[in-house]
């Protein structure tokens, strides 16, 4: 037996890809390549994930 459809609808706004200016991407990449840099820390400092840094 199927349940009736819920009358409630949830809308999530603001999702999607973040646009990063080229200058900021270059800065983040440079920071992650500095001697002793921890990529996870650099990423968190800039509000992104380590695999993006």
C-alpha positions as CSV (number, residue, x, y, z in Angstrom):
1,X,0.0,0.0,0.0
2,X,1.4,3.4,-1.0
3,X,1.5,6.3,1.4
4,X,-0.2,9.6,0.3
5,X,2.2,12.3,-0.9
6,X,3.3,14.8,1.6
7,X,1.9,18.3,1.1
8,X,5.2,19.8,2.3
9,X,7.9,20.8,-0.2
10,X,11.4,21.8,0.9
11,X,13.5,24.1,-1.3
12,X,17.2,24.5,-0.8
13,X,18.5,27.8,-2.1
14,X,22.1,28.9,-2.5
15,X,23.4,25.4,-3.5
16,X,25.8,25.1,-6.4
17,X,29.3,25.8,-7.4
18,X,31.2,28.7,-5.8
19,X,32.9,31.0,-8.2
20,X,36.5,31.7,-7.2
21,X,38.4,34.7,-8.6
22,X,41.6,33.6,-10.4
23,X,43.7,35.7,-8.0
24,X,42.3,34.0,-5.0
25,X,42.8,30.5,-6.6
26,X,46.4,31.4,-7.2
27,X,46.9,32.6,-3.7
28,X,45.4,29.4,-2.2
29,X,47.5,27.2,-4.5
30,X,50.6,29.2,-3.6
31,X,49.9,28.9,0.2
32,X,49.4,25.1,-0.1
33,X,52.8,24.7,-1.8
34,X,54.7,26.6,0.9
35,X,57.3,24.7,2.9
36,X,55.6,23.2,5.9
37,X,52.1,24.1,4.8
38,X,49.2,21.7,5.8
39,X,46.8,21.7,2.8
40,X,43.8,20.9,5.1
41,X,44.6,24.0,7.2
42,X,45.0,26.2,4.1
43,X,41.7,24.9,2.7
44,X,39.8,25.5,5.9
45,X,41.2,29.0,6.2
46,X,39.7,29.8,2.8
47,X,36.5,28.0,3.3
48,X,37.1,25.2,0.8
49,X,37.9,21.4,0.9
50,X,41.4,20.1,0.9
51,X,41.0,18.4,-2.5
52,X,40.2,21.9,-4.0
53,X,43.3,23.5,-2.7
